[in-house]
Amino acid sequence: SAWNACLRGSKKWVLWPPGRAGQAPPGVHPSEDGLDVVSPYTIQEWFDSFYEFVEEEPAAVEGICGAGELIFVPTGWWHLAVNLEETLAVTQNYVSPRNLEKVLNHLATPHLISGCPVVTRPNLRALFVDALRGSVPQIMGSFDAAAAEKAKVASGQTLSSLFSAPAGRTPALGPKRKLDQISSASDDTSFSFGFAL
């Protein structure tokens, strides 16, 4: 996720929601694993060739962010912005407990990282995790517990499996229900910070 605050000037934004039955925005072609994306070389090329198709997607969002306004871009939303005039804006990526796993997976894939020297990219995940453990240990504690539960689920060793009837027998209290994961949906704690390389 990210936010962008327009301090002077204006920016036109186009946002496309994730998970639209595998649909990417027109002109954008991600690989099956999502690691590579083929798209027009420039924003102008995208506008010239594909902008007309935005109105065919009812969930697409577009608008203009003017001086003094802020836009939030949720995780997974494809987006582009073009300055409509001389513009000054500030942006920051945002990590919350809900998108932490995606961020850590991204940081574990150095060839997908940009904006920093190539030699630092393989270490960014470890630097980020160390910074999290130092500044918000409760977030990493919850993340580690959820990751451990996920690993148990993957191996079939869940809490519910400890209370299940042996094979061939039906539990007396009804059908077996499997605990798939620990949810931190009620945890609205979020954090954002930078660190020097």
Salt bridges, closest charged atoms under 4 A:
GLU57 OE2 - ARG20 NH2 2.71
GLU62 OE1 - LYS12 NZ 2.81
GLU101 OE1 - LYS150 NZ 2.79
ASP144 OD2 - ARG133 NH1 2.80
ASP188 OD1 - ARG98 NH2 3.21
